[in-house]
Every structure is written in C-alpha cells, then in structure tokens.
Amino acid sequence: MIHENPMRIFGIVWLCLLSTALAGGCASTSQGEKMVQSYARTRETVADVHHQVDLTLMALNALRNAPAGNMKDAFSQYKDAVGALETERGSAQWRETTMKEESEDHIRAWQREMESIDDPMIKSSLESRREAVRTNFALFQMYVDDAKKAFDPFLRGNKGLVQALSIDLSPAAMSSLSPSMDRVMTDGQALKQRIMAVQRALDNIANGVSPIGN
C-alpha cells in the first residue's frame, strides 16, 4: 500500500515528465534516483545558459568601458563570451517541438502510473489533477518557448557586434555602434527574465506546485 503525500506524488510525476521531455529522463516514477539526476541535469543546463548570458553582458559592458589601449583584450574576451553563448544555445536543447508532440504521450503515461496506486485518497487526488497536469505542461512549454524566442535576437545582436568590430575595432566604431549595444543589453535583460521564469517553473514542478502565475 502506498502512503505518500499526494503533492509529493504529483511533484515526482511532474519531474519524470520534465526529465523525459528535456533530458531523455526516467521511464517510470519508481526510478527515483534516475529521475532526480535527470532533473538536476536539466536545472543545471538552464543555470548554465543564464550564467553565460550574464558573462556576455558583463563582457560587452567591459568592452564599452575599456580604454583604447585595452580594447583589443576586452574585445577578445567579449568574442569568446559570444562564442560560448552560442555553444550553450546548442547544448540547452530546448526541444519545444518534441515537447508539443509528446505531451499527450506523457500524460497517458502519467495516467498509467496513477492506475497502479491503490490508496483511494491519493488516487482521487491525482485524478482531480489530470487536467492540471496537461495545463501545467503547456504553461511550462510556453516559458521555454518564450526563452528561446528571446535568446535568438540576443545572440544575433551579439554576433553582429562581433562581426562589425572584427572589421573595425576603434573608439569611433564603438561610438557608432552604441545604439546597437544598447539594444543588445536590453535584449539580454529581457532574456534573463524569461530564463528566470523557466527556473521558477522548474522549482515549482519539483515542489509539486503549479507554475500558473509565474
């Protein structure tokens, strides 16, 4: 007989769905250790992307404020940060299309797992959450989609700056590119907000809390 807290069960189910969607995670809720590892990798990947966005913004700001004699070194650091940002984008594997295609499969798998629960109180609680699972999965997917949409213009803007400064790295070029740099900085802050929404959703999922309202 299972005597787990219903919200804990709900959180475990959500973690399993998440890890399967984003990291090829667990096959069933009984694989607790594998589930936790998959979730940890997903959370770490999102944190890595967030960290690299911060590093890129700091490198760009350092370049803007660098004296002429240090401009070459500052640009080299900025260029490396942008390259690492592009690498993080590839490793993040947002997989929004896969999540859309597989969400119903995940929900059916969740329901099959629910059928193995004997405790009537827990079973009733989980049955009442069925539509919430579907809704919450869609909301989490929305956060991921929003982050990806914000990531693309930020990366594109940074790559454009690198390309322009590779041709002409001078105080005059820095001055003429100032509006573009302002836009990239603004895009970066918008991206950070969307990444933080994904991180909050991950935390809520881990705690068995709906991401609604985040």
C-alpha positions as CSV (number, residue, x, y, z in Angstrom):
1,M,0.0,0.0,0.0
2,I,1.4,3.5,-0.9
3,H,1.2,6.2,1.8
4,E,3.0,9.1,0.0
5,N,1.8,12.7,0.4
6,P,-0.4,13.5,-2.7
7,M,1.5,16.7,-3.5
8,R,4.8,14.8,-3.3
9,I,3.5,12.2,-5.7
10,F,2.3,15.0,-8.1
11,G,5.8,16.6,-7.9
12,I,7.5,13.3,-8.7
13,V,5.2,12.7,-11.6
14,W,6.0,16.2,-12.9
15,L,9.7,15.7,-12.5
16,C,9.5,12.5,-14.5
17,L,7.6,14.2,-17.3
18,L,10.1,17.1,-17.4
19,S,13.2,14.9,-17.4
20,T,11.7,12.7,-20.2
21,A,10.9,15.8,-22.3
22,L,14.2,17.7,-21.8
23,A,16.8,15.1,-20.9
24,G,15.6,11.7,-22.1
25,G,14.8,11.1,-18.4
26,C,13.0,8.4,-16.4
27,A,10.7,5.7,-17.7
28,S,8.6,5.4,-14.6
29,T,8.2,7.1,-11.2
30,S,9.8,4.1,-9.5
31,Q,13.2,5.1,-10.9
32,G,13.7,7.8,-8.3
33,E,17.4,8.2,-8.5
34,K,17.4,8.4,-12.3
35,M,14.6,10.9,-12.1
36,V,16.5,13.2,-9.7
37,Q,19.6,13.0,-11.8
38,S,17.7,13.9,-15.0
39,Y,16.0,16.9,-13.2
40,A,19.4,18.0,-11.8
41,R,20.9,18.0,-15.3
42,T,18.0,20.0,-16.8
43,R,18.2,22.5,-14.0
44,E,22.0,22.8,-14.4
45,T,21.6,23.3,-18.1
46,V,19.2,26.2,-17.6
47,A,21.5,27.7,-15.0
48,D,24.5,27.4,-17.3
49,V,22.6,29.3,-20.0
50,H,21.7,32.0,-17.5
51,H,25.3,32.3,-16.3
52,Q,26.6,32.6,-19.9
53,V,24.1,35.4,-20.7
54,D,25.4,37.2,-17.6
55,L,29.0,36.7,-18.7
56,T,28.2,38.0,-22.2
57,L,26.5,41.1,-20.8
58,M,29.5,41.8,-18.5
59,A,32.0,41.3,-21.3
60,L,30.1,43.7,-23.6
61,N,29.9,46.3,-20.8
62,A,33.6,45.9,-20.1
63,L,34.4,46.4,-23.8
64,R,32.3,49.6,-23.9
65,N,34.2,51.0,-21.0
66,A,37.7,49.8,-22.0
67,P,40.3,52.5,-22.7
68,A,41.8,52.4,-26.2
69,G,44.9,50.6,-25.0
70,N,42.9,47.7,-23.5
71,M,40.2,47.5,-26.3
72,K,41.9,44.6,-28.1
73,D,41.9,42.4,-25.0
74,A,38.4,43.4,-24.0
75,F,37.2,42.5,-27.5
76,S,38.9,39.1,-27.4
77,Q,37.1,38.3,-24.1
78,Y,33.8,39.5,-25.5
79,K,34.2,37.5,-28.7
80,D,34.9,34.4,-26.6
81,A,31.9,35.0,-24.4
82,V,29.7,35.3,-27.5
83,G,31.1,32.0,-28.9
84,A,30.4,30.3,-25.6
85,L,26.9,31.7,-25.6
86,E,26.2,30.1,-29.0
87,T,27.6,26.8,-27.7
88,E,25.2,27.0,-24.7
89,R,22.3,27.6,-27.0
90,G,23.1,24.3,-28.8
91,S,23.6,22.3,-25.6
92,A,20.4,23.6,-24.0
93,Q,18.3,21.6,-26.4
94,W,15.0,23.4,-25.6
95,R,13.2,20.8,-27.8
96,E,9.9,22.8,-27.9
97,T,8.7,20.8,-31.0
98,T,9.3,17.5,-29.2
99,M,7.5,18.6,-26.1
100,K,4.5,19.6,-28.2
101,E,4.4,16.3,-30.0
102,E,5.0,14.1,-26.9
103,S,2.9,16.0,-24.2
104,E,-0.1,13.7,-24.7
105,D,2.1,10.6,-24.5
106,H,3.5,11.9,-21.2
107,I,0.0,12.5,-19.8
108,R,-1.1,9.0,-20.9
109,A,2.0,7.6,-19.2
110,W,1.2,9.6,-16.1
111,Q,-2.3,8.1,-16.0
112,R,-1.0,4.6,-16.4
113,E,1.3,5.2,-13.4
114,M,-1.7,6.5,-11.5
115,E,-3.6,3.3,-12.1
116,S,-1.0,1.4,-10.0
117,I,-1.8,3.5,-6.9
118,D,-4.1,1.6,-4.5
119,D,-4.7,4.2,-1.9
120,P,-8.2,5.7,-2.7
121,M,-7.5,9.1,-1.2
122,I,-4.3,9.5,-3.2
123,K,-5.9,8.1,-6.3
124,S,-8.8,10.6,-6.0
125,S,-6.4,13.5,-5.5
126,L,-4.3,12.5,-8.6
127,E,-7.4,12.0,-10.8
128,S,-8.6,15.5,-9.9
129,R,-5.2,16.9,-11.1
130,R,-5.3,15.3,-14.6
131,E,-6.3,18.4,-16.4
132,A,-4.0,20.5,-14.3
133,V,-1.1,18.3,-15.5
134,R,-2.0,19.0,-19.1
135,T,-2.4,22.7,-18.4
136,N,0.8,23.0,-16.4
137,F,2.8,21.1,-19.0
138,A,1.6,23.6,-21.7
139,L,2.5,26.5,-19.4
140,F,6.0,25.2,-18.8
141,Q,6.4,24.7,-22.6
142,M,5.3,28.3,-23.0
143,Y,8.1,29.5,-20.7
144,V,10.6,27.5,-22.6
145,D,9.3,28.8,-26.0
146,D,9.5,32.4,-24.7
147,A,13.1,32.0,-23.5
148,K,14.1,30.6,-26.9
149,K,12.4,33.4,-28.8
150,A,14.2,35.9,-26.6
151,F,17.5,34.1,-27.0
152,D,17.7,34.3,-30.8
153,P,17.7,38.1,-31.1
154,F,20.2,38.4,-28.2
155,L,22.6,36.0,-29.8
156,R,22.1,37.5,-33.3
157,G,22.8,41.0,-31.9
158,N,26.0,40.0,-30.2
159,K,27.2,38.1,-33.3
160,G,26.5,41.2,-35.3
161,L,28.6,43.3,-33.0
162,V,31.5,40.8,-33.1
163,Q,31.4,40.9,-36.9
164,A,31.4,44.7,-37.1
165,L,34.2,45.1,-34.5
166,S,36.3,42.4,-36.2
167,I,36.3,44.7,-39.2
168,D,36.9,48.0,-37.4
169,L,37.9,47.9,-33.7
170,S,38.3,51.6,-32.8
171,P,36.9,54.2,-30.5
172,A,35.0,55.7,-33.5
173,A,33.4,52.3,-34.3
174,M,32.5,51.8,-30.7
175,S,30.7,55.1,-30.6
176,S,28.8,54.4,-33.8
177,L,27.7,51.0,-32.5
178,S,26.5,52.4,-29.2
179,P,22.8,52.2,-30.2
180,S,23.2,48.6,-31.2
181,M,25.0,47.8,-28.0
182,D,22.1,49.4,-26.0
183,R,19.7,47.2,-27.9
184,V,21.7,44.1,-27.2
185,M,21.9,45.0,-23.5
186,T,18.1,45.4,-23.4
187,D,17.6,42.1,-25.2
188,G,19.8,40.5,-22.7
189,Q,17.8,41.7,-19.7
190,A,14.6,40.5,-21.4
191,L,16.2,37.1,-21.9
192,K,17.3,36.9,-18.3
193,Q,13.7,37.5,-17.2
194,R,12.4,34.6,-19.4
195,I,15.1,32.3,-18.2
196,M,14.2,33.1,-14.6
197,A,10.6,32.2,-15.4
198,V,11.8,28.8,-16.7
199,Q,13.8,28.3,-13.5
200,R,10.9,29.2,-11.3
201,A,8.7,26.8,-13.2
202,L,11.3,24.0,-12.7
203,D,11.3,24.8,-8.9
204,N,7.5,24.7,-8.8
205,I,7.4,21.4,-10.7
206,A,10.0,19.9,-8.3
207,N,7.8,21.0,-5.3
208,G,4.6,19.8,-6.9
209,V,3.3,23.3,-7.3
210,S,1.6,24.6,-10.4
211,P,3.6,27.1,-12.5
212,I,0.4,29.1,-13.1
213,G,1.1,32.8,-12.4
214,N,4.9,32.7,-12.8
